[in-house]
Amino acid sequence: MSHYNAVIIETYYSSRTSSSGCIRAKPIAGQNVDTSMNVECSLKMRQSHPVGTKFLINAKIKNKEGGYDFLYSYYNAPYKLINEKEAEDFLKNIKH
């Protein structure tokens, strides 16, 4: 996955990170993407909405040398807030 794809992510609290980064994001299930992957994306986006908010972003899988895979979205990239119905509709259109 070297190019950007549409992915729905959801924010959550993480106790494993610093206080400034305690609101993390992960992909939701059903998208052919590992749901345990972290998402590197806009901190402002994550902090401007309640935890549990879903976003549609464009992201690609990256890997830090010798590290782990994660989803990357440019910090200033556009995003869309997604409700449960929109998420369900999006997932129905994914080819497995």
C-alpha positions as CSV (number, residue, x, y, z in Angstrom):
1,M,0.0,0.0,0.0
2,S,2.4,2.7,-1.2
3,H,-0.4,5.1,-2.3
4,Y,-3.0,6.8,-0.2
5,N,-6.4,5.1,0.3
6,A,-9.6,6.2,2.0
7,V,-9.7,4.8,5.5
8,I,-12.1,5.3,8.4
9,I,-10.3,5.9,11.8
10,E,-11.6,6.3,15.3
11,T,-10.1,8.2,18.2
12,Y,-9.5,6.6,21.6
13,Y,-7.6,7.3,24.8
14,S,-4.2,5.7,25.1
15,S,-2.5,5.4,28.5
16,R,0.7,4.3,26.8
17,T,1.6,7.8,25.4
18,S,2.4,11.2,26.8
19,S,-0.4,13.5,28.0
20,S,-0.1,15.6,24.8
21,G,-0.7,12.6,22.6
22,C,-3.1,10.6,24.8
23,I,-5.8,10.8,22.2
24,R,-4.8,8.3,19.5
25,A,-6.5,7.0,16.4
26,K,-6.8,3.5,14.9
27,P,-8.6,2.1,11.8
28,I,-12.0,0.6,12.4
29,A,-12.5,-3.1,11.6
30,G,-13.6,-4.3,8.2
31,Q,-11.2,-2.4,6.0
32,N,-8.5,-4.9,5.3
33,V,-6.2,-2.9,7.6
34,D,-4.8,-4.1,10.9
35,T,-7.0,-2.4,13.6
36,S,-4.1,-2.4,16.1
37,M,-2.1,-0.1,13.8
38,N,-1.5,3.4,15.1
39,V,-2.4,6.3,12.8
40,E,-0.1,9.3,12.5
41,C,-2.4,12.2,11.7
42,S,-3.5,15.7,12.8
43,L,-3.3,16.2,16.5
44,K,-5.6,19.2,16.1
45,M,-8.2,17.0,14.4
46,R,-8.0,14.4,17.2
47,Q,-8.2,17.0,20.0
48,S,-11.0,19.0,18.4
49,H,-13.6,16.3,18.5
50,P,-14.8,13.9,21.3
51,V,-13.0,10.6,21.8
52,G,-14.8,8.0,19.7
53,T,-15.3,10.2,16.7
54,K,-14.8,8.6,13.4
55,F,-13.0,10.3,10.5
56,L,-12.6,9.5,6.8
57,I,-9.0,10.2,5.9
58,N,-6.6,9.4,3.1
59,A,-3.7,7.4,4.5
60,K,-1.0,5.0,3.5
61,I,0.9,2.3,5.3
62,K,4.4,3.4,6.3
63,N,7.2,1.7,8.3
64,K,9.9,3.4,10.4
65,E,13.2,1.7,9.6
66,G,13.4,-1.4,11.8
67,G,10.1,-0.5,13.4
68,Y,6.5,-1.2,13.0
69,D,3.8,-0.5,10.3
70,F,1.5,2.4,10.9
71,L,-1.0,4.5,8.9
72,Y,0.2,7.9,7.8
73,S,-1.9,10.9,6.9
74,Y,-0.4,14.3,6.3
75,Y,-1.2,16.5,9.4
76,N,-2.9,19.2,7.3
77,A,-4.8,16.8,5.0
78,P,-8.6,17.2,4.6
79,Y,-10.8,14.8,6.5
80,K,-14.5,14.2,6.9
81,L,-16.4,13.4,10.1
82,I,-18.3,10.1,9.7
83,N,-21.4,8.9,11.6
84,E,-22.3,5.3,12.2
85,K,-24.6,5.0,9.1
86,E,-21.9,6.5,6.8
87,A,-19.3,4.1,8.3
88,E,-21.6,1.1,7.6
89,D,-22.2,2.2,4.0
90,F,-18.5,2.7,3.5
91,L,-17.7,-0.7,4.8
92,K,-20.3,-2.4,2.6
93,N,-18.5,-1.1,-0.5
94,I,-15.1,-2.6,0.5
95,K,-14.0,-5.6,-1.5
96,H,-12.6,-8.3,0.7
